[in-house]
Amino acid sequence: MKLSSLTLLGFETNAALDTPDGPNLTFREIHHAADCGQLVEFLAERYGENTDLSLILTNQAELAAVNRALRDAASGLHGRENRKTGVTKSGLCLVVAIILEAIQRHFSVQKSVPIRVHPWSKSSGATPLPNAS
């Protein structure tokens, strides 16, 4: 699964959130679609005019991987949406939370990344460059 597939889904869900006349989805609908492994298809069906998920939908292997990741993420949030994400009302906000959870689960950095110290910081002992006025 590619990170870009989840971010595309996130951007398109965000666009659907910005559409005032779009259908309101319930938590139950979202969790049912995720549990069935068809959340991407469900969103494409409900928001097809306002979103373009064709890059995911046309690649069956990627679609299956994304739906598995979303199913796993949704199951971890089910019944604890408010406590874990602060989402209490909007089905589309729940979709964004599920996407973010899937990204955290599948693309988190496992090792710590060293922080680069600027050469002029106090910890390096170097002096800053003079202002060029």
N, C-alpha and C positions, 0 to 999 in steps of 0.2 A: 504494500500500500504506500502511496506517495503522500507526503505531507501536503503537497499542492492540491490534492483531491479534497482533503478536509478543509483547507483554507478556502478553496473555491466554494464548497458547500456553506461555509461560514459567511462568506461575502454575499452569496445569493440569498441566504436566509436573512441576512441583515437588510438586503434590498426588499425582501418580502415584508419585513417588519416596517419598512418605511412606506409601504403602500396602504393607505387608509381604508380602502375598500376591499382588502383581501379577507378571506374567511378566517375566523377566529378558531384556532385549534385548541382542543382540550388536552390536559395532561394524559388523560386516558387514551385518546387517539394517538398521541405521540408514542406513549409506551407500548401500545398494542402494535403499531407499525414497526417499532424498534425490535420488540420481542419476536415478531414474525420475520425479521431480517429484511425488511422492505421499507425502511424509513426514507431512503433516497427516492425511491419510486413514488411513495406516498406524497412527499413534498413536491415532486415534479408534477404529479397529477393535480394537487390542490393549488399550486402556484405557477403552473406552466406558462401562463401569459406574462408573468412578472419575473421569471427566473429562467436561466439557461443552464441546465445540469447535463447537457449532452456530452460533455467531455468525460463525465463519470458513467453515464448511462450507456454509452456506446462501447465501453470496455468491460466485458462481463467479469473478467478476473478482478479488475480494480473495483468494480461495483460490489462484488461479493465481499472483498476485503474491507471496503469502507462500511458496508452494512454490518459485518461482524464486529468491527471496532465500535460502531455506534450502539449495537445491541449490548455489548459488554459494558460500555460506559453508561448506558441508560439503566442497566440492571443495578449498577453500583449507586445510582442516584435515586432509584425508585422508592418512594415513600419518605425520602430524606431531602427532597429538592430544596426546601426552604433552608434547612440547617446547613446543607453543603454548598448551596449556590446563591441563596437569597431570592430565588425565583418562586413566586407564589401564585401568579395568575396567568401569564401569557404562555401559551403553548410554543410559540416561536422563540420566546426567550429561553424556554426549556431546551429547545433544539440547539440554540447557541451554547448553552451550558453543557449539553451532551457532547457537542463537537469539541469544545475546549477540554472536557474530561478525556475524550478519545485522544486528542493531541498530547495531553500530559502523559497518558498511559503508554503511548506508542513512540513518542518522540522526545522524551525527556533526556537531558544530558546526564549520563551516569557518573562521570568523573568530574571533579571540580576543574574549572578553567581558571588558570592563574590570572590575576588582575594585573594589567600592564601599568606600570608606574611611569608617569611622564618624567623625562630627564630633569626637569626643573622643579619637581616636587621636593618638599622638605626631606622626605625619606631618602632621596637619592644623593643628597649632599651637593647637587649641582645648583648653580645660580640661574635664575630665569634670564632669558634674552631681554635686552633693553627694548623699550617701546621705540618703534620707528616713527617719529612724529614729523 
